[in-house]
């Protein structure tokens, strides 16, 4: 499907690997100019090469810590200079990796989860808004998680931070509707991301086997899916890319589950 992204400009926060890179690749394959942002020079530079090979003109990587508003502002100043002061697409995929039940988590862990899961997104949207408002059309896609709808006692801080993403995104969809800037959320289920694979390794599970991975998620977190396997990052990218595209012309304020099937809506 032609998503109408030829020569569109897109920034993917957390686009160096996993679901972020999968999304960036989909945008690149449709001809968008894509910048990926991460915390590792090697990772974002390698991602930029991949995106160029996928068809993105002028793909590049930027290193920034979204915990610092000054660095985030500098990031989007760089984007503005490269792309003439406008931006069509902002995708934020970053989340925390904080696990532990309520009684185990410290204040610092709670704050770290909120920082990584929500506040980085807040800073990026705030800084990008002038560029998004200048563009002929614009979309924002934020990544949440299915655990906001199906709780796990081992993920209270992670889930709370993603619930903030949901609430803020819904508010932004209302705020930006007069500008026809559409804001939507993708809620992945158990996806074989780097974080989940690292966890699987720590508990002695073969993360390369999506069926074994789903079985372990069910055992440890109580989050089975109707499909008997974990998902792959490449199964998230096309959904996020559609929401970020001109083809999405009337969907805003939505939360889209990509979770292999579940009992919640």
C-alpha positions as CSV (number, residue, x, y, z in Angstrom):
1,X,0.0,0.0,0.0
2,X,1.2,3.5,-0.9
3,X,1.1,5.4,2.4
4,X,1.6,8.7,0.8
5,X,5.0,9.3,2.5
6,X,7.2,10.2,-0.5
7,X,9.4,13.0,0.7
8,X,7.6,13.2,4.1
9,X,9.9,13.9,7.1
10,X,9.8,11.6,10.1
11,X,11.6,11.4,13.5
12,X,11.5,8.1,15.3
13,X,12.6,8.3,18.9
14,X,14.1,5.0,19.9
15,X,14.4,4.1,16.2
16,X,17.8,2.4,16.4
17,X,16.6,-1.1,17.1
18,X,13.5,-3.2,17.8
19,X,10.0,-1.9,17.2
20,X,11.3,1.6,16.6
21,X,13.6,0.5,13.8
22,X,10.9,-1.7,12.4
23,X,8.6,1.3,12.2
24,X,11.4,3.5,10.7
25,X,12.0,0.9,8.0
26,X,8.4,0.9,7.0
27,X,8.5,4.7,6.7
28,X,11.7,4.5,4.7
29,X,10.4,1.9,2.3
30,X,7.6,4.3,1.4
31,X,10.0,7.0,0.6
32,X,10.0,9.1,3.8
33,X,13.1,11.0,5.0
34,X,13.7,9.4,8.4
35,X,15.8,10.5,11.3
36,X,16.3,7.9,14.1
37,X,17.2,9.1,17.6
38,X,18.9,7.0,20.3
39,X,21.6,7.1,23.0
40,X,24.3,5.1,21.1
41,X,26.2,6.6,18.2
42,X,27.0,3.2,16.7
43,X,23.3,2.0,16.9
44,X,21.8,5.1,15.3
45,X,24.5,5.3,12.6
46,X,23.9,1.6,11.7
47,X,20.2,2.2,11.6
48,X,20.6,5.2,9.2
49,X,22.6,3.0,6.8
50,X,19.8,0.4,6.9
51,X,17.1,3.1,6.3
52,X,19.1,4.5,3.3
53,X,19.2,1.0,1.9
54,X,15.5,0.7,2.4
55,X,14.8,3.8,0.3
56,X,14.9,6.7,2.6
57,X,16.6,9.8,1.1
58,X,18.8,11.7,3.6
59,X,18.3,9.2,6.5
60,X,20.4,10.0,9.5
61,X,20.9,9.2,13.1
62,X,21.0,11.6,16.1
63,X,22.2,10.9,19.6
64,X,20.2,12.5,22.4
65,X,19.2,11.9,26.0
66,X,15.5,12.8,26.2
67,X,15.8,13.3,30.0
68,X,17.3,16.7,29.1
69,X,15.0,19.3,27.5
70,X,18.0,21.4,26.3
71,X,19.3,18.3,24.4
72,X,15.8,17.6,23.0
73,X,15.5,21.2,21.8
74,X,18.9,20.9,20.1
75,X,17.8,17.7,18.4
76,X,14.8,19.3,16.8
77,X,16.7,22.4,15.9
78,X,19.0,20.1,14.0
79,X,16.0,18.5,12.3
80,X,14.5,21.9,11.4
81,X,17.8,23.1,9.8
82,X,18.0,19.9,7.7
83,X,14.4,19.8,6.6
84,X,13.4,23.4,6.2
85,X,11.6,24.0,9.6
86,X,8.9,21.4,9.3
87,X,8.1,17.9,10.4
88,X,5.4,15.5,9.3
89,X,5.8,12.6,11.6
90,X,6.9,12.1,15.2
91,X,7.1,8.5,16.6
92,X,8.0,7.9,20.2
93,X,8.8,4.2,21.0
94,X,10.9,4.4,24.2
95,X,9.8,2.8,27.4
96,X,11.2,1.9,30.8
97,X,12.7,-1.5,31.8
98,X,11.6,-1.6,35.4
99,X,10.1,-4.7,36.9
100,X,9.2,-5.8,40.4
101,X,6.1,-5.9,42.5
102,X,4.7,-2.9,44.4
103,X,6.5,-3.7,47.6
104,X,9.9,-4.2,45.9
105,X,10.1,-1.0,44.0
106,X,11.9,2.1,45.4
107,X,11.0,5.7,44.8
108,X,13.9,6.0,42.4
109,X,12.6,3.1,40.3
110,X,9.2,4.6,40.2
111,X,10.6,7.9,39.1
112,X,12.9,6.2,36.5
113,X,9.9,4.5,35.0
114,X,7.9,7.7,34.7
115,X,11.0,9.5,33.2
116,X,11.7,6.9,30.6
117,X,8.1,5.9,29.8
118,X,6.4,9.3,29.7
119,X,8.5,12.4,30.3
120,X,10.8,11.8,27.4
121,X,7.8,11.6,25.2
122,X,6.4,14.9,26.7
123,X,9.7,16.7,26.0
124,X,9.9,15.4,22.4
125,X,6.3,16.4,21.5
126,X,6.7,19.8,23.2
127,X,9.8,20.5,21.2
128,X,8.5,19.1,17.9
129,X,5.1,20.9,17.9
130,X,6.3,24.1,16.2
131,X,7.7,21.9,13.3
132,X,4.6,19.7,13.2
133,X,2.3,22.7,13.1
134,X,4.3,24.2,10.2
135,X,4.0,21.1,8.0
136,X,1.2,20.6,5.5
137,X,0.1,17.5,7.5
138,X,1.3,15.9,10.6
139,X,0.9,12.8,12.8
140,X,2.1,11.7,16.2
141,X,2.4,8.0,17.2
142,X,3.3,7.1,20.8
143,X,4.0,3.5,22.0
144,X,2.3,2.3,25.1
145,X,1.7,-1.3,26.2
146,X,-1.1,-3.9,26.6
147,X,-0.3,-4.1,30.3
148,X,-2.2,-0.9,30.8
149,X,-5.3,-2.9,30.1
150,X,-4.3,-6.2,31.6
151,X,-2.3,-5.7,34.8
152,X,0.6,-7.8,36.1
153,X,1.8,-7.6,39.7
154,X,5.4,-7.5,38.4
155,X,4.9,-4.4,36.3
156,X,3.2,-1.7,38.3
157,X,5.7,1.1,37.6
158,X,6.1,0.2,33.9
159,X,2.4,0.1,33.5
160,X,1.8,3.3,35.3
161,X,4.3,5.1,33.0
162,X,2.6,3.7,29.9
163,X,-0.9,4.7,31.3
164,X,0.5,8.2,31.4
165,X,1.4,7.9,27.7
166,X,-2.2,6.9,27.0
167,X,-3.7,9.8,28.9
168,X,-1.3,12.4,27.6
169,X,-1.8,11.2,24.0
170,X,-5.6,11.3,24.4
171,X,-5.3,14.9,25.7
172,X,-3.0,15.8,22.8
173,X,-5.4,14.4,20.3
174,X,-8.0,16.8,21.6
175,X,-5.6,19.7,21.8
176,X,-4.3,19.3,18.3
177,X,-7.5,18.3,16.5
178,X,-8.1,22.0,15.3
179,X,-4.7,21.7,13.6
180,X,-5.7,18.4,12.1
181,X,-2.6,16.8,13.7
182,X,-3.7,13.2,14.5
183,X,-2.3,11.6,17.7
184,X,-2.6,7.9,18.2
185,X,-1.2,5.1,20.4
186,X,0.1,1.6,19.6
187,X,0.0,-0.9,22.4
188,X,2.2,-3.9,21.7
189,X,1.7,-7.1,23.5
190,X,4.5,-9.6,24.1
191,X,7.0,-8.7,21.3
192,X,10.4,-10.2,21.0
193,X,12.1,-6.9,21.6
194,X,15.6,-6.5,23.0
195,X,14.2,-5.9,26.5
196,X,12.0,-9.0,26.4
197,X,14.8,-11.1,25.0
198,X,17.2,-10.0,27.7
199,X,14.6,-10.9,30.3
200,X,14.1,-14.3,28.7
201,X,17.8,-14.9,28.8
202,X,17.9,-14.0,32.5
203,X,15.3,-16.7,33.3
204,X,16.9,-19.3,31.1
205,X,14.3,-19.2,28.3
206,X,15.2,-19.5,24.6
207,X,14.0,-16.1,23.3
208,X,14.6,-17.1,19.7
209,X,11.6,-19.5,20.0
210,X,8.5,-17.3,20.0
211,X,6.4,-20.1,21.4
212,X,8.7,-20.7,24.3
213,X,8.9,-17.0,24.9
214,X,5.1,-16.6,25.0
215,X,4.9,-19.6,27.4
216,X,7.4,-17.9,29.7
217,X,5.5,-14.6,29.6
218,X,2.3,-16.4,30.6
219,X,4.1,-18.1,33.5
220,X,5.9,-15.1,34.9
221,X,3.5,-12.2,34.1
222,X,0.1,-13.8,33.5
223,X,-0.2,-12.3,30.0
224,X,-1.0,-15.0,27.5
225,X,-2.2,-14.2,24.0
226,X,-4.8,-16.0,22.0
227,X,-2.1,-16.8,19.4
228,X,0.4,-19.2,21.0
229,X,3.5,-17.2,20.3
230,X,5.2,-13.9,21.0
231,X,5.1,-11.3,18.3
232,X,8.0,-9.8,16.3
233,X,9.0,-6.2,15.9
234,X,8.3,-6.4,12.2
235,X,4.7,-7.1,13.0
236,X,4.4,-3.8,14.9
237,X,6.1,-1.5,12.3
238,X,3.4,-1.6,9.6
239,X,0.7,-0.6,12.1
240,X,2.6,2.3,13.5
241,X,3.6,3.4,9.9
242,X,-0.1,3.5,8.9
243,X,-1.1,5.6,11.9
244,X,1.8,7.9,11.0
245,X,0.8,8.2,7.3
246,X,-1.5,10.3,5.2
247,X,-3.5,7.2,4.6
248,X,-4.7,7.6,8.2
249,X,-6.9,10.5,7.5
250,X,-9.6,10.3,10.2
251,X,-8.3,8.3,13.2
252,X,-7.1,10.2,16.2
253,X,-7.1,9.5,20.0
254,X,-7.1,5.8,19.3
255,X,-5.2,3.1,21.2
256,X,-4.5,0.2,18.9
257,X,-3.6,-3.2,20.4
258,X,-1.2,-5.4,18.5
259,X,-1.0,-8.3,21.0
260,X,-1.8,-11.6,19.4
261,X,-5.3,-11.5,20.7
262,X,-6.6,-10.7,24.2
263,X,-9.7,-10.4,26.3
264,X,-9.5,-6.6,26.6
265,X,-10.5,-3.8,24.3
